[in-house]
Amino acid sequence: MKSAALYGGSFDPPHIGHQAVIEALKKLDFIDKIIIMPTFLNPFKESFHADATVRLKWLQKLFDADPKVEVSSFEVDQQRKVPTIESVLELQKEFDKIYLVLGADNLQHLHKWHRFEELKRVVTFIIVTRDAIDIPPHFLKLNVDVKISSSALREKMESTKLPKKCAQEIMHYYNTRNTMQNRIEKITDILDKNKAEAIEVFDLREKNYFVDYAIIASSLGPKHTLALLDHLKKGLKPEETFNNVDESGDWIVIDLGDILIHIMTPEYRIKYDMESFLSELANKN
């Protein structure tokens, strides 16, 4: 009888707390394989911080040399929110028994999970201790005494809390992202305050595109397009370098080096449909 422990999550970022869970699971002799499965997007969240493909690569780098651990791309490959029951049913094609590993903080809302009645029939839960939360005796309990908040870690990167194998890579990614997010928020704030409409931001990192982010906004007409350019110049200089500006009343393209801003009249935006191209690129594996 072949068994697997499914350890899913955002891993945004992966940290030494996750490693501690894996090490504790490896000591359980009734588990043949530990399956680490990063989400594309957590079913209870609306966004992620690090791109799913990046988080997957980090986990593969951390655990690929461990014969008892397998990093699965199943949920990332779906390019959507994947309920846990779907991942479990996928693993049942290979394994006879599935253990589902969850942090104790999930217990409060566990009954709200998609197809929960079916889920609890097909898995055995292993609950990881956290914040002195009481774990009912009908669950298997995994004692892990590492207290790290992913959200706090994203705000302030600490190398001592990251896996040594890719700590610098993770730190660079989030520190760069935090700086980038501040820049993007400033750009979108200027556009919004000056009545630009339908502002969209596309994350193009890791997509082999010539910029990291693209921003599209609609103007109210040709004069407003030019006025929005003036507002951006006044609000962003001298911090931002305007490498190139292609100007017309209907469509202005501003090249900031790693950010490209498109300001378009509604007619031009419909005609050239940049959203479809950028959306497809942003969602490409």
Steps between C-alpha positions, in 0.01 A plus 500: 500500500663820377437820699562871441481809715368798303649825626350786302505875538606826346863479621515874444785489592627154600673530839667291769160433660400309187830312512433408862162352405663290226767373741233406755297317233808304392518347847154342459568146383146449365556761226674383183508832314457865592336700221559875515242672283511880468175667405456704185274717715370413846121433476446745788716780356471732203867555421851370560823687550756279327394353167393135521775383263762676713374340823500161326863545389609593851339188646650280231842645575453435871367144489580334166802320647292342777379150397205506743370837378332583170410853390184486289406760240141372475321806640738749335442329165123557529551880493204550736384451857493125565291359787696255715261215418609518133866465597421210731307317228793552264740344754265203546597392149841409642459457875270275703483720809519880521590699809413869478736732688351825633599770744285519813387849393295332224280307743259786566389519137566144388128422473469771232744331264366389164334154518616466858282196579662311213844628594482372856394158370800458275786647708646469846582844639838580653480830688815704560512681834475877489443784751387264777180424305319199642506198267211253552615145584350344185766675291860384471721766658840613370706702747703771328633784712594761237295820509529695175238718331530505121327838479739655754794342321390650168495844660843457656725235352729324749754260352514296823134401445554388140643171370875547452492339157311792342481766774673772300289428193178523702610817680593669173165409346284641780715806567492585131127431487429726799689784334324429171158490665558843653586636155195340339271628775634851445437479124148361536422754773597791272291356216201438725508844664504661157195309375659226295266201470525119489857489632655154468841370612667194343782312672734384223799388702631157402306530169790582265354844430712815477344662809398364839161674517257661258226743598202593283263788570220663302478875455183698442625620161809630312549812716464297817758248371760777469398648836554162671851488355573842652366387837724191493807707411435743783422226751772249413806707411783505601464158667388334176694519173283546192714308251262555213152645443299435183244778497166540330162606629356152451778282639805589707764243592739585783813289545641512856751221432333220695145640488303583185195728528232513231249787514233456235170651397213251542470462124867412458492267797214302345658507155845371601391286799834503682334330800455171317865484398633601843256274690601200290868581552461555876322165544738303281710229670 
